[in-house]
Amino acid sequence: MPSGWDIYAKELWPLGYGHPLWGPEPCMDFGAVHLGDIGYLQKGHFCFLFNAMLPADDPLNAQRGVPEKFEIFDPPDVMRRHHPNAITQTQLHSRNIHSVSVSVAASTGLVPKRTSVGAALRYQCSDDSGALLLLKRPGNTTYLDCDLHIKRYMRTHIQRWYEFAIDYLGIELEEQDIIFVSGFTKTAVWAEAAFANGSSRAELTISGGCFVPAVSGEFSVSMSRCVDASVFSRAGPHERVSNWKDNLATEDDQTIFLNFHKAKRRRFLGPTVLRAAAGPHDLQSDRDNDYRSECPVYTPQSSCEEEGLKHATVRYTLAHVYRALLSRVPLRLSGETLNLRAKRSVSQVE
């Protein structure tokens, strides 16, 4: 059975805001997520190691220390972007969920103008899994617009970060688990739900909390018209959910989406840095963000004085490409046939 945080991330990832965090609340020891945080994801939460954009003696880094030969990441301020009200919807949900009604209410919108006791938000599910995020305040996005700087920095230092995590802190993880936080979307209060093993006729019901006004009781989520469905839900922070007012002066410190870069070690080529800004860290879609253009490429010289080198480089490149393609031909072709084709390709280039 998939966990609630895995279902939640998988279902909301296609919305394109980043990796959906099942645990948006700040860490008790290190506070809210910051740009330049180095850490890893565990059970839907971001786990902090150190911050690459703060000095080693900063109070945040001084708690646990920093890796050996630590070098601060200090991009120009112009590379920092902030988009207030990046998310203005009061609900975000997977594509297989749609709102059908607000029971015992005078309005059919997500947040009715008047409700009576027993009112609830109801959603129809068209698949066997789905996820939902409810907000009471817009989500604000902040990010670093310097992907190439981040990639170069990570390739230089990722090995020391890994050694710091496993040798000094004793945390069991892989090098590819370590991420560089390059952006996030934060809000003040939230509620989330994820389900699995539902049906195309299942109905999701949300009641209580500040997300259904004029209804007393704790926030709760349930499913009907299905058998053996697993439903997961959270809401927070608890004191805000219980006592929320639209004019409440409170900090937007709840990270609902996370953008990050991670390293992926490739055979013979060392670590490649991937920008996973639109998907969870363990989804196959990471392959789509693999920056293979950073691998060595033979480029012909443009100078007329080096025309001979130009032709030699082109011939070498095309011959290598052709041999690479031949290596994928089924083995039922004879060796003589392969050799003949290779000779023809080189002679044509010459």
Contacts in CASP RR format, 6 or more apart in sequence:
PFRMAT RR
TARGET T0000
AUTHOR 0000-0000-0000
METHOD contacts of the structure
MODEL  1
MPSGWDIYAKELWPLGYGHPLWGPEPCMDFGAVHLGDIGYLQKGHFCFLF
NAMLPADDPLNAQRGVPEKFEIFDPPDVMRRHHPNAITQTQLHSRNIHSV
SVSVAASTGLVPKRTSVGAALRYQCSDDSGALLLLKRPGNTTYLDCDLHI
KRYMRTHIQRWYEFAIDYLGIELEEQDIIFVSGFTKTAVWAEAAFANGSS
RAELTISGGCFVPAVSGEFSVSMSRCVDASVFSRAGPHERVSNWKDNLAT
EDDQTIFLNFHKAKRRRFLGPTVLRAAAGPHDLQSDRDNDYRSECPVYTP
QSSCEEEGLKHATVRYTLAHVYRALLSRVPLRLSGETLNLRAKRSVSQVE
1 196 0 8 1.000
1 197 0 8 1.000
1 230 0 8 1.000
2 10 0 8 1.000
2 129 0 8 1.000
2 196 0 8 1.000
3 43 0 8 1.000
3 232 0 8 1.000
4 22 0 8 1.000
4 194 0 8 1.000
4 196 0 8 1.000
4 230 0 8 1.000
4 232 0 8 1.000
5 22 0 8 1.000
5 23 0 8 1.000
5 43 0 8 1.000
5 44 0 8 1.000
5 194 0 8 1.000
5 232 0 8 1.000
6 280 0 8 1.000
7 129 0 8 1.000
7 130 0 8 1.000
7 131 0 8 1.000
7 194 0 8 1.000
7 195 0 8 1.000
7 196 0 8 1.000
7 232 0 8 1.000
8 20 0 8 1.000
8 22 0 8 1.000
8 44 0 8 1.000
8 131 0 8 1.000
8 192 0 8 1.000
8 194 0 8 1.000
8 232 0 8 1.000
9 19 0 8 1.000
9 20 0 8 1.000
9 22 0 8 1.000
9 44 0 8 1.000
9 279 0 8 1.000
9 280 0 8 1.000
9 283 0 8 1.000
10 129 0 8 1.000
10 131 0 8 1.000
10 280 0 8 1.000
10 283 0 8 1.000
11 94 0 8 1.000
11 96 0 8 1.000
11 129 0 8 1.000
11 130 0 8 1.000
11 131 0 8 1.000
11 194 0 8 1.000
12 20 0 8 1.000
12 92 0 8 1.000
12 93 0 8 1.000
12 94 0 8 1.000
12 131 0 8 1.000
12 133 0 8 1.000
13 19 0 8 1.000
13 20 0 8 1.000
13 278 0 8 1.000
13 279 0 8 1.000
13 280 0 8 1.000
13 283 0 8 1.000
13 285 0 8 1.000
14 94 0 8 1.000
14 95 0 8 1.000
15 92 0 8 1.000
16 278 0 8 1.000
16 279 0 8 1.000
17 86 0 8 1.000
17 87 0 8 1.000
17 92 0 8 1.000
17 141 0 8 1.000
17 185 0 8 1.000
17 256 0 8 1.000
17 257 0 8 1.000
17 278 0 8 1.000
18 185 0 8 1.000
18 257 0 8 1.000
18 258 0 8 1.000
18 259 0 8 1.000
18 277 0 8 1.000
18 278 0 8 1.000
18 279 0 8 1.000
19 41 0 8 1.000
19 257 0 8 1.000
19 258 0 8 1.000
19 259 0 8 1.000
19 260 0 8 1.000
19 276 0 8 1.000
19 279 0 8 1.000
19 280 0 8 1.000
19 281 0 8 1.000
20 131 0 8 1.000
20 133 0 8 1.000
20 256 0 8 1.000
20 257 0 8 1.000
20 280 0 8 1.000
21 44 0 8 1.000
21 45 0 8 1.000
21 46 0 8 1.000
21 255 0 8 1.000
21 256 0 8 1.000
21 257 0 8 1.000
21 258 0 8 1.000
22 43 0 8 1.000
22 44 0 8 1.000
22 45 0 8 1.000
22 192 0 8 1.000
22 234 0 8 1.000
23 44 0 8 1.000
23 45 0 8 1.000
23 234 0 8 1.000
23 255 0 8 1.000
24 186 0 8 1.000
24 187 0 8 1.000
24 190 0 8 1.000
24 236 0 8 1.000
24 254 0 8 1.000
24 255 0 8 1.000
24 256 0 8 1.000
25 236 0 8 1.000
25 237 0 8 1.000
25 254 0 8 1.000
26 32 0 8 1.000
26 33 0 8 1.000
26 253 0 8 1.000
26 254 0 8 1.000
26 255 0 8 1.000
27 45 0 8 1.000
27 46 0 8 1.000
27 47 0 8 1.000
27 48 0 8 1.000
29 48 0 8 1.000
29 63 0 8 1.000
30 48 0 8 1.000
30 60 0 8 1.000
30 63 0 8 1.000
31 253 0 8 1.000
32 186 0 8 1.000
32 253 0 8 1.000
32 254 0 8 1.000
32 255 0 8 1.000
33 46 0 8 1.000
33 181 0 8 1.000
33 184 0 8 1.000
33 186 0 8 1.000
33 255 0 8 1.000
33 258 0 8 1.000
34 51 0 8 1.000
34 53 0 8 1.000
34 54 0 8 1.000
34 60 0 8 1.000
34 181 0 8 1.000
35 53 0 8 1.000
35 80 0 8 1.000
35 142 0 8 1.000
35 143 0 8 1.000
35 144 0 8 1.000
35 181 0 8 1.000
35 182 0 8 1.000
35 183 0 8 1.000
35 184 0 8 1.000
36 51 0 8 1.000
36 52 0 8 1.000
36 53 0 8 1.000
36 73 0 8 1.000
36 144 0 8 1.000
36 180 0 8 1.000
36 181 0 8 1.000
36 182 0 8 1.000
37 46 0 8 1.000
37 48 0 8 1.000
37 49 0 8 1.000
37 50 0 8 1.000
37 51 0 8 1.000
37 52 0 8 1.000
37 180 0 8 1.000
37 181 0 8 1.000
38 48 0 8 1.000
38 49 0 8 1.000
38 50 0 8 1.000
38 51 0 8 1.000
38 52 0 8 1.000
38 161 0 8 1.000
38 178 0 8 1.000
38 179 0 8 1.000
38 180 0 8 1.000
38 181 0 8 1.000
39 46 0 8 1.000
39 47 0 8 1.000
39 48 0 8 1.000
39 49 0 8 1.000
39 50 0 8 1.000
39 178 0 8 1.000
39 179 0 8 1.000
39 181 0 8 1.000
40 46 0 8 1.000
40 47 0 8 1.000
40 49 0 8 1.000
40 165 0 8 1.000
40 171 0 8 1.000
40 173 0 8 1.000
40 177 0 8 1.000
40 178 0 8 1.000
40 179 0 8 1.000
41 47 0 8 1.000
41 177 0 8 1.000
41 179 0 8 1.000
41 281 0 8 1.000
46 181 0 8 1.000
46 255 0 8 1.000
46 258 0 8 1.000
49 64 0 8 1.000
49 161 0 8 1.000
49 164 0 8 1.000
49 165 0 8 1.000
49 169 0 8 1.000
49 171 0 8 1.000
49 178 0 8 1.000
50 60 0 8 1.000
50 61 0 8 1.000
50 64 0 8 1.000
50 65 0 8 1.000
50 66 0 8 1.000
50 67 0 8 1.000
50 164 0 8 1.000
51 58 0 8 1.000
51 60 0 8 1.000
51 61 0 8 1.000
52 72 0 8 1.000
52 73 0 8 1.000
52 153 0 8 1.000
52 157 0 8 1.000
52 180 0 8 1.000
53 72 0 8 1.000
53 73 0 8 1.000
53 74 0 8 1.000
54 60 0 8 1.000
54 61 0 8 1.000
54 72 0 8 1.000
55 61 0 8 1.000
55 72 0 8 1.000
56 62 0 8 1.000
56 65 0 8 1.000
56 66 0 8 1.000
56 70 0 8 1.000
56 72 0 8 1.000
64 169 0 8 1.000
66 164 0 8 1.000
67 157 0 8 1.000
67 160 0 8 1.000
67 161 0 8 1.000
67 163 0 8 1.000
67 164 0 8 1.000
67 168 0 8 1.000
68 160 0 8 1.000
68 163 0 8 1.000
68 164 0 8 1.000
69 160 0 8 1.000
70 160 0 8 1.000
71 156 0 8 1.000
71 157 0 8 1.000
73 149 0 8 1.000
73 150 0 8 1.000
73 153 0 8 1.000
75 144 0 8 1.000
75 146 0 8 1.000
75 149 0 8 1.000
76 146 0 8 1.000
79 144 0 8 1.000
79 145 0 8 1.000
79 146 0 8 1.000
79 149 0 8 1.000
80 142 0 8 1.000
80 143 0 8 1.000
80 144 0 8 1.000
80 145 0 8 1.000
81 141 0 8 1.000
81 142 0 8 1.000
81 143 0 8 1.000
81 144 0 8 1.000
81 145 0 8 1.000
82 140 0 8 1.000
82 141 0 8 1.000
82 142 0 8 1.000
83 140 0 8 1.000
83 141 0 8 1.000
83 142 0 8 1.000
84 138 0 8 1.000
84 140 0 8 1.000
85 138 0 8 1.000
85 139 0 8 1.000
85 140 0 8 1.000
86 138 0 8 1.000
86 139 0 8 1.000
86 140 0 8 1.000
86 141 0 8 1.000
86 185 0 8 1.000
87 135 0 8 1.000
87 138 0 8 1.000
87 139 0 8 1.000
87 141 0 8 1.000
87 185 0 8 1.000
87 187 0 8 1.000
88 138 0 8 1.000
88 139 0 8 1.000
89 135 0 8 1.000
90 110 0 8 1.000
90 111 0 8 1.000
90 134 0 8 1.000
90 135 0 8 1.000
90 136 0 8 1.000
91 99 0 8 1.000
91 110 0 8 1.000
91 132 0 8 1.000
91 133 0 8 1.000
91 134 0 8 1.000
91 135 0 8 1.000
92 132 0 8 1.000
92 133 0 8 1.000
92 135 0 8 1.000
93 123 0 8 1.000
93 130 0 8 1.000
93 131 0 8 1.000
93 132 0 8 1.000
93 133 0 8 1.000
94 127 0 8 1.000
94 129 0 8 1.000
94 130 0 8 1.000
94 131 0 8 1.000
94 132 0 8 1.000
96 125 0 8 1.000
96 126 0 8 1.000
96 127 0 8 1.000
96 129 0 8 1.000
96 130 0 8 1.000
97 123 0 8 1.000
97 124 0 8 1.000
97 125 0 8 1.000
97 126 0 8 1.000
97 130 0 8 1.000
97 131 0 8 1.000
97 132 0 8 1.000
97 204 0 8 1.000
98 123 0 8 1.000
98 124 0 8 1.000
98 126 0 8 1.000
99 109 0 8 1.000
99 110 0 8 1.000
99 121 0 8 1.000
99 122 0 8 1.000
99 123 0 8 1.000
99 124 0 8 1.000
100 122 0 8 1.000
100 123 0 8 1.000
100 124 0 8 1.000
100 203 0 8 1.000
101 108 0 8 1.000
101 122 0 8 1.000
102 108 0 8 1.000
102 109 0 8 1.000
102 110 0 8 1.000
102 112 0 8 1.000
102 115 0 8 1.000
102 119 0 8 1.000
102 120 0 8 1.000
102 121 0 8 1.000
102 122 0 8 1.000
102 212 0 8 1.000
103 118 0 8 1.000
103 119 0 8 1.000
103 120 0 8 1.000
103 122 0 8 1.000
104 115 0 8 1.000
104 116 0 8 1.000
104 117 0 8 1.000
104 118 0 8 1.000
104 119 0 8 1.000
104 120 0 8 1.000
105 112 0 8 1.000
105 114 0 8 1.000
105 115 0 8 1.000
105 116 0 8 1.000
105 119 0 8 1.000
106 112 0 8 1.000
106 113 0 8 1.000
106 114 0 8 1.000
106 115 0 8 1.000
107 113 0 8 1.000
107 114 0 8 1.000
110 121 0 8 1.000
111 211 0 8 1.000
111 213 0 8 1.000
112 119 0 8 1.000
112 213 0 8 1.000
114 214 0 8 1.000
115 212 0 8 1.000
115 213 0 8 1.000
115 214 0 8 1.000
115 215 0 8 1.000
116 214 0 8 1.000
117 214 0 8 1.000
117 215 0 8 1.000
117 216 0 8 1.000
118 207 0 8 1.000
118 215 0 8 1.000
119 207 0 8 1.000
119 212 0 8 1.000
119 214 0 8 1.000
119 215 0 8 1.000
120 205 0 8 1.000
120 206 0 8 1.000
120 207 0 8 1.000
120 208 0 8 1.000
120 212 0 8 1.000
120 215 0 8 1.000
121 205 0 8 1.000
121 206 0 8 1.000
121 207 0 8 1.000
121 211 0 8 1.000
121 212 0 8 1.000
122 203 0 8 1.000
122 204 0 8 1.000
122 205 0 8 1.000
122 206 0 8 1.000
123 132 0 8 1.000
123 203 0 8 1.000
123 204 0 8 1.000
123 205 0 8 1.000
123 206 0 8 1.000
124 202 0 8 1.000
124 203 0 8 1.000
124 204 0 8 1.000
125 195 0 8 1.000
125 198 0 8 1.000
125 199 0 8 1.000
125 200 0 8 1.000
125 201 0 8 1.000
125 202 0 8 1.000
125 203 0 8 1.000
125 204 0 8 1.000
125 223 0 8 1.000
126 200 0 8 1.000
127 200 0 8 1.000
128 196 0 8 1.000
128 197 0 8 1.000
128 198 0 8 1.000
128 199 0 8 1.000
128 200 0 8 1.000
129 194 0 8 1.000
129 195 0 8 1.000
129 196 0 8 1.000
129 197 0 8 1.000
129 198 0 8 1.000
130 194 0 8 1.000
130 195 0 8 1.000
130 196 0 8 1.000
131 192 0 8 1.000
131 193 0 8 1.000
131 194 0 8 1.000
131 195 0 8 1.000
132 192 0 8 1.000
132 193 0 8 1.000
132 194 0 8 1.000
132 204 0 8 1.000
132 206 0 8 1.000
133 190 0 8 1.000
133 191 0 8 1.000
133 192 0 8 1.000
133 256 0 8 1.000
134 190 0 8 1.000
134 191 0 8 1.000
134 192 0 8 1.000
134 206 0 8 1.000
134 211 0 8 1.000
135 187 0 8 1.000
135 189 0 8 1.000
135 190 0 8 1.000
135 256 0 8 1.000
136 187 0 8 1.000
136 188 0 8 1.000
136 189 0 8 1.000
136 190 0 8 1.000
136 210 0 8 1.000
136 211 0 8 1.000
136 244 0 8 1.000
136 246 0 8 1.000
137 187 0 8 1.000
137 188 0 8 1.000
137 189 0 8 1.000
137 252 0 8 1.000
138 187 0 8 1.000
139 185 0 8 1.000
139 186 0 8 1.000
139 187 0 8 1.000
139 252 0 8 1.000
139 256 0 8 1.000
140 185 0 8 1.000
140 186 0 8 1.000
140 187 0 8 1.000
140 252 0 8 1.000
141 183 0 8 1.000
141 184 0 8 1.000
141 185 0 8 1.000
141 257 0 8 1.000
142 183 0 8 1.000
142 184 0 8 1.000
142 185 0 8 1.000
142 186 0 8 1.000
143 182 0 8 1.000
143 183 0 8 1.000
143 184 0 8 1.000
143 259 0 8 1.000
143 277 0 8 1.000
144 150 0 8 1.000
144 182 0 8 1.000
144 183 0 8 1.000
147 182 0 8 1.000
147 261 0 8 1.000
147 275 0 8 1.000
150 180 0 8 1.000
150 182 0 8 1.000
150 261 0 8 1.000
150 273 0 8 1.000
150 275 0 8 1.000
151 261 0 8 1.000
151 273 0 8 1.000
151 275 0 8 1.000
151 291 0 8 1.000
151 294 0 8 1.000
153 180 0 8 1.000
154 180 0 8 1.000
154 261 0 8 1.000
154 263 0 8 1.000
154 271 0 8 1.000
154 273 0 8 1.000
155 263 0 8 1.000
155 271 0 8 1.000
155 273 0 8 1.000
158 175 0 8 1.000
158 178 0 8 1.000
158 263 0 8 1.000
158 271 0 8 1.000
158 273 0 8 1.000
159 175 0 8 1.000
159 271 0 8 1.000
161 178 0 8 1.000
162 175 0 8 1.000
162 178 0 8 1.000
165 171 0 8 1.000
165 173 0 8 1.000
165 178 0 8 1.000
166 172 0 8 1.000
166 173 0 8 1.000
175 263 0 8 1.000
175 265 0 8 1.000
175 271 0 8 1.000
176 262 0 8 1.000
176 263 0 8 1.000
176 264 0 8 1.000
176 265 0 8 1.000
177 262 0 8 1.000
177 281 0 8 1.000
178 262 0 8 1.000
178 263 0 8 1.000
179 260 0 8 1.000
179 261 0 8 1.000
179 262 0 8 1.000
179 276 0 8 1.000
179 281 0 8 1.000
180 260 0 8 1.000
180 261 0 8 1.000
180 262 0 8 1.000
181 258 0 8 1.000
181 259 0 8 1.000
181 260 0 8 1.000
182 259 0 8 1.000
182 260 0 8 1.000
182 261 0 8 1.000
182 275 0 8 1.000
182 277 0 8 1.000
183 258 0 8 1.000
183 259 0 8 1.000
183 260 0 8 1.000
183 277 0 8 1.000
184 255 0 8 1.000
184 257 0 8 1.000
184 258 0 8 1.000
184 259 0 8 1.000
185 255 0 8 1.000
185 256 0 8 1.000
185 257 0 8 1.000
186 252 0 8 1.000
186 253 0 8 1.000
186 254 0 8 1.000
186 255 0 8 1.000
186 256 0 8 1.000
187 252 0 8 1.000
187 254 0 8 1.000
187 256 0 8 1.000
188 240 0 8 1.000
188 248 0 8 1.000
188 250 0 8 1.000
188 251 0 8 1.000
188 252 0 8 1.000
188 253 0 8 1.000
188 254 0 8 1.000
189 210 0 8 1.000
189 236 0 8 1.000
189 237 0 8 1.000
189 240 0 8 1.000
189 241 0 8 1.000
189 244 0 8 1.000
189 250 0 8 1.000
189 254 0 8 1.000
190 235 0 8 1.000
190 236 0 8 1.000
190 254 0 8 1.000
190 256 0 8 1.000
191 206 0 8 1.000
191 209 0 8 1.000
191 211 0 8 1.000
191 219 0 8 1.000
191 233 0 8 1.000
191 234 0 8 1.000
191 235 0 8 1.000
191 236 0 8 1.000
191 241 0 8 1.000
192 233 0 8 1.000
192 234 0 8 1.000
192 235 0 8 1.000
193 204 0 8 1.000
193 206 0 8 1.000
193 221 0 8 1.000
193 231 0 8 1.000
193 232 0 8 1.000
193 233 0 8 1.000
194 231 0 8 1.000
194 232 0 8 1.000
194 233 0 8 1.000
195 202 0 8 1.000
195 204 0 8 1.000
195 223 0 8 1.000
195 229 0 8 1.000
195 230 0 8 1.000
195 231 0 8 1.000
195 232 0 8 1.000
196 229 0 8 1.000
196 230 0 8 1.000
197 226 0 8 1.000
197 228 0 8 1.000
197 229 0 8 1.000
197 230 0 8 1.000
198 223 0 8 1.000
198 226 0 8 1.000
198 227 0 8 1.000
198 229 0 8 1.000
199 225 0 8 1.000
199 226 0 8 1.000
199 227 0 8 1.000
199 229 0 8 1.000
201 225 0 8 1.000
201 226 0 8 1.000
202 223 0 8 1.000
202 224 0 8 1.000
202 225 0 8 1.000
202 226 0 8 1.000
202 229 0 8 1.000
203 223 0 8 1.000
203 224 0 8 1.000
203 225 0 8 1.000
204 221 0 8 1.000
204 222 0 8 1.000
204 223 0 8 1.000
204 231 0 8 1.000
205 221 0 8 1.000
205 222 0 8 1.000
205 223 0 8 1.000
205 224 0 8 1.000
206 212 0 8 1.000
206 219 0 8 1.000
206 220 0 8 1.000
206 221 0 8 1.000
207 215 0 8 1.000
207 219 0 8 1.000
207 220 0 8 1.000
208 215 0 8 1.000
208 216 0 8 1.000
208 217 0 8 1.000
208 218 0 8 1.000
208 219 0 8 1.000
208 220 0 8 1.000
209 215 0 8 1.000
209 217 0 8 1.000
209 218 0 8 1.000
209 219 0 8 1.000
209 235 0 8 1.000
209 241 0 8 1.000
209 242 0 8 1.000
209 244 0 8 1.000
210 240 0 8 1.000
210 241 0 8 1.000
210 242 0 8 1.000
210 244 0 8 1.000
211 219 0 8 1.000
211 235 0 8 1.000
211 241 0 8 1.000
219 233 0 8 1.000
219 235 0 8 1.000
219 241 0 8 1.000
220 233 0 8 1.000
221 231 0 8 1.000
221 233 0 8 1.000
222 231 0 8 1.000
223 229 0 8 1.000
223 231 0 8 1.000
235 241 0 8 1.000
236 254 0 8 1.000
237 254 0 8 1.000
240 248 0 8 1.000
240 250 0 8 1.000
259 276 0 8 1.000
259 277 0 8 1.000
259 278 0 8 1.000
260 276 0 8 1.000
260 277 0 8 1.000
260 281 0 8 1.000
261 273 0 8 1.000
261 274 0 8 1.000
261 275 0 8 1.000
261 276 0 8 1.000
262 273 0 8 1.000
262 274 0 8 1.000
262 276 0 8 1.000
262 281 0 8 1.000
262 286 0 8 1.000
263 271 0 8 1.000
263 272 0 8 1.000
263 273 0 8 1.000
263 274 0 8 1.000
264 271 0 8 1.000
264 272 0 8 1.000
264 273 0 8 1.000
264 274 0 8 1.000
264 286 0 8 1.000
264 290 0 8 1.000
265 271 0 8 1.000
265 272 0 8 1.000
266 272 0 8 1.000
269 295 0 8 1.000
272 290 0 8 1.000
272 291 0 8 1.000
272 292 0 8 1.000
272 294 0 8 1.000
273 291 0 8 1.000
274 286 0 8 1.000
274 289 0 8 1.000
274 290 0 8 1.000
274 291 0 8 1.000
275 289 0 8 1.000
275 291 0 8 1.000
276 286 0 8 1.000
276 289 0 8 1.000
278 285 0 8 1.000
279 285 0 8 1.000
279 286 0 8 1.000
298 313 0 8 1.000
298 316 0 8 1.000
298 317 0 8 1.000
299 313 0 8 1.000
300 309 0 8 1.000
300 310 0 8 1.000
300 313 0 8 1.000
300 314 0 8 1.000
300 317 0 8 1.000
301 309 0 8 1.000
301 310 0 8 1.000
301 313 0 8 1.000
302 310 0 8 1.000
314 349 0 8 1.000
315 346 0 8 1.000
315 349 0 8 1.000
315 350 0 8 1.000
318 345 0 8 1.000
318 349 0 8 1.000
319 342 0 8 1.000
319 345 0 8 1.000
319 346 0 8 1.000
319 349 0 8 1.000
322 341 0 8 1.000
322 342 0 8 1.000
322 345 0 8 1.000
323 342 0 8 1.000
326 338 0 8 1.000
326 341 0 8 1.000
326 342 0 8 1.000
329 338 0 8 1.000
END
